[in-house]
Amino acid sequence: MPSRRPRTFYARFRGRPSAHSPFDAYGRRLPDPAHNLHQTDAGAGLDDRVDQIAYMDTAAATPIGTAYKQHFAARLDLRAGHTVVDLGCGPGTDLGRLAAATPGGRVIGIDRDPRMLAEARRRHPTAEVHESDLHALPLPDAGADRARTDRVLQHVDDPARVLAEARRVLRPGGLLGLAEPDWDTLAVADEDLVTSRAFARFVAGRVRNAAIGRDLVRLCVAAGFEVRNVTPVPVLFRDFATADAILGLRRNADRAVAAGALAGPAAATWVARQERGPVVAGFTCYMVISAAGG
Ligand SMILES: C[S@@+](CC[C@H](N)C(=O)[O-])C[C@H]1O[C@@H](n2cnc3c(N)ncnc32)[C@H](O)[C@@H]1O
């Protein structure tokens, strides 16, 4: 008797098997080849159609992006003279804000992407930026007063290792701020709930550590931090242009169709309805502030 392949999650509700589904027969996420990509955010990914720096600028310029970044900086209790490390600084999105809050101090941006660092240097010619992997920071022990990640741990190979490095470079009592999404909370309102759910699962499946937001507290405690504050940040988009730019409604629907995770006609109808609106699409980010133990 021929062996039968287990039917995948998508195949179960779409009625045909898919070799590219990110889920196995039990609904567990399979290793995704897309994880080998150097991704920006779930909505972007390494893709000719998306400029990563423009993507980050767009995200930072949305009302919610501006608001949470201000709130995040305030929560870090930055003071004059502080040494602050921006782990995964990207194109320097926050270096100016951090420098303004720490007069006479030192702001250090770290990223592994030379293109990001070139842009960070162009925007902040006096900034100190280093090309490095966050799993092995080129910084001495206990020399920093503050460290932060903003939508970075979601992409790294080993978040626990990065937090151990953050703990090493922070002085006892120094604060670590983390702001990371939980892509499993992504929800896009639509009358076709099956397609919306499949879209959300597909997007989450493209991010290495998609549920990192809810795990930050556990990871901080395990790394020897004392968690001081946990703030959920609801991110909601009400216009198609912004939702499409940040969540990639069209480009990720295309990818999902190509991967066999969405049926082409259903995806096209779904995208057309999103374009007409009304749009209600969002997810939750978690902001966690922790103190390095003595
Ligand atoms: C979504 S961007 C966020 C950039 C910036 N924090 C912001 O808010 O605009 C993620 C950044 O993390 C960097 N990154 C990801 N994994 C890294 C790693 N292992 N080591 C160093 N940088 C990393 C990427 O190059 C990228 O610039």
PDBQT file of the ligand as one rigid body, heavy atoms in Angstrom, charges set to zero:
ROOT
HETATM    1  C1  LIG A 301      13.843  45.950  11.949  1.00  0.00    +0.000 C 
HETATM    2  S1  LIG A 301      15.469  46.603  11.901  1.00  0.00    +0.000 S 
HETATM    3  C2  LIG A 301      15.332  47.741  13.259  1.00  0.00    +0.000 C 
HETATM    4  C3  LIG A 301      16.309  48.871  13.182  1.00  0.00    +0.000 C 
HETATM    5  C4  LIG A 301      16.167  49.938  14.264  1.00  0.00    +0.000 C 
HETATM    6  N1  LIG A 301      16.272  49.371  15.590  1.00  0.00    +0.000 N 
HETATM    7  C5  LIG A 301      14.870  50.690  14.130  1.00  0.00    +0.000 C 
HETATM    8  O1  LIG A 301      14.055  50.702  15.061  1.00  0.00    +0.000 OA
HETATM    9  O2  LIG A 301      14.664  51.303  13.067  1.00  0.00    +0.000 OA
HETATM   10  C6  LIG A 301      16.476  45.286  12.555  1.00  0.00    +0.000 C 
HETATM   11  C7  LIG A 301      17.973  45.589  12.515  1.00  0.00    +0.000 C 
HETATM   12  O3  LIG A 301      18.665  44.576  13.251  1.00  0.00    +0.000 OA
HETATM   13  C8  LIG A 301      19.855  44.220  12.571  1.00  0.00    +0.000 C 
HETATM   14  N2  LIG A 301      20.230  42.867  12.981  1.00  0.00    +0.000 N 
HETATM   15  C9  LIG A 301      19.474  41.755  12.889  1.00  0.00    +0.000 A 
HETATM   16  N3  LIG A 301      20.150  40.701  13.366  1.00  0.00    +0.000 NA
HETATM   17  C10 LIG A 301      21.374  41.149  13.764  1.00  0.00    +0.000 A 
HETATM   18  C11 LIG A 301      22.520  40.532  14.351  1.00  0.00    +0.000 A 
HETATM   19  N4  LIG A 301      22.555  39.234  14.618  1.00  0.00    +0.000 N 
HETATM   20  N5  LIG A 301      23.585  41.309  14.636  1.00  0.00    +0.000 NA
HETATM   21  C12 LIG A 301      23.569  42.646  14.356  1.00  0.00    +0.000 A 
HETATM   22  N6  LIG A 301      22.502  43.281  13.817  1.00  0.00    +0.000 NA
HETATM   23  C13 LIG A 301      21.418  42.548  13.525  1.00  0.00    +0.000 A 
HETATM   24  C14 LIG A 301      19.481  44.348  11.107  1.00  0.00    +0.000 C 
HETATM   25  O4  LIG A 301      20.644  44.524  10.299  1.00  0.00    +0.000 OA
HETATM   26  C15 LIG A 301      18.566  45.561  11.102  1.00  0.00    +0.000 C 
HETATM   27  O5  LIG A 301      19.266  46.753  10.869  1.00  0.00    +0.000 OA
ENDROOT
TORSDOF 0
